[in-house]
Amino acid sequence: MMALKDGTFKDLRDFIYDTTGIYIPDTKKYFIENRLSKRLEEKKIGSYEDYFYLLKYNTDKNEL
């Protein structure tokens, strides 16, 4: 499993907060990494950065 870079974690965390109002502190990075690793495998996405791009720019809101 690839590692979730700090910058990408912050991007994802901010996106989650902006979208849902849920704030995830830095101490829960492992939680995001763990949960998203399964989703990346399912979607056959090669990196957390690519998944963030999918979430941010995808017009299909079903992924949210």
N, C-alpha and C positions, 0 to 999 in steps of 0.2 A: 504494500500500500504506500502510495506517495504521501509526503508530508504536506500539511496545509501551511503555507507561508503566512507569516504574521500580517503582511499587507493585504493578502487575499482574505484572511480571516476578518480583518477590520472592514474591508469592503462588504463582505457577506453579512457581518454583524450589523453594519449600518443599513444595509438593504433590508434586512429582516426587521429592524426597528422602524424604518420609514414605512414599510409595507404593513406591519402588524402592530406596531407599538410595543413589541416585546424587546427588552434590552438584554443582551447576553454579555456578561462580563468576561474579561480576558481569562479568568480562571476556568471558564467553561469551553475553552477552545477545543479541548479533546472531545466534548459533546458534539460540536458541529462537525469536526473531522470524522468522528465515528459514524454519525448519522448520514452524512453526505457521501461517505465512501461507498456505502451500499447503493445509493442512488446513482453515483457515477458508474458503478459496475452495471447496473440495470440499463442505463441509457448508453453504455459504451462510450463514455466521455473520458478523455485522457488526463484531464487535470481539473483541479478546483477552479482555476482561473477560467477555463473554458465553460465550466458550469455556471459560474457567476455571470459570464457574458450571456449565456443562454437565458438566465433568469432576468437579467436587466434589459435585454433587447428583444426578447421573444414576444411576439404579439399574441401567442397562445397562452392565455393566463391560467390554463389548467395545470401548468407546472408549479405555480405558486401554491 
